[in-house]
Amino acid sequence: MKNRRKFIKQLTSLTAVVGIPSILLGQTPWNNTKEVKATPPATSKSPKRALNRPLIVSTWDFGLKANEAAWTILIKDGAVLDAVEQGIRLCENDPNERSVGFGGRPDRDGHVTLDACIMDHKGNIGSVVFLEHIANPISVARAIMEKTPHVMLAGEGALQFALEQGFKKENLLVADSEREWREWLIKSDYPPAVNIENHDTIGMIAMDNAGNLGGGCSTSGMAFKMHGRIGDSPIIGSGLYVDNEVGAVTATGQGEEVIRVVGSFRVVEEMRHGASPQKACEKAVVAIKEKFVLREKDWSNTQIGFIAINIGGEIGAFSLRPGFTYAVKLDTVAEIRKARHLID
Ligand code: SD4
């Protein structure tokens, strides 16, 4: 092996002198002899990993109480994924949170269908889409990740799997959500916008004492959506992405537009190439605005927001329009912050 390397090196120098095309040496411009890592190392601009400084950031105001639940795990030196799962479950179980889990708004046919995904610091992923009758899709997503050879289950099959795993089947449609749906049915305006009244996907990203990152995202999606419609939230790379060498990101808002630019992965990639979490979120929102397809219809109501953290514990958040809030928990801080936005 050593000799072969030496030989190639000699030939490569020769190429430079006599101009032998590298392709003749079995080297193409995109396949040189240097080892290329799948995840490029952090750039020199990247921060050092923060240790023993747990941090949680979640979307919207209800992120505050979700963060508290997650924090109780992180301060006991718990694993980041346990914290994320417990924090998100809290919102899923709350019937007053009307775009997540139990109590979520139904689709236009009156079915509450849930989407969620989860990702850990090792790149393990689990996702569930179009799940009915189970209040905690985040835990179903985790079970898919840990107990199946797959990364995503949908609809009936996902329900069957959840029941086999001991999840309880229940009616998730609460009276208030049913009433709102019946009111919506009178006009049946379609498509409904994902706007300030109609948001609340919980996305949570966190870092534990060991400096490991993880995240989760859970939603009942756009209220009164077409039966079967899936947004960005359960799609790894769009609604959530975690790279333990770089940072973690989650998205909220009009899923169609987030998917179009593979939003969360895009934000992570911006950070990988040296952007701060704040700058990275801003770049993704600008990219969405530029590619915005719904603009041709009516986009005045549409909201999109990203939150991001990097391995140094820096935080970023940015949205398309005003009104996006996020919750931060670290040390003695537990607060809701307003994200900066692109257009009024
Ligand atoms: C979706 N992104 O289903 C979700 C909805 C959302 O705040 O985040 N609302 O498109």
Residues whose N, C-alpha, C, O or C-beta is under 5 A from the ligand:
A	BS01	SD4	V194 N198 H199 D200 T201 T219 G221 M222 G231 D232 S233 A251 T252 G253 Q254 G255 E256
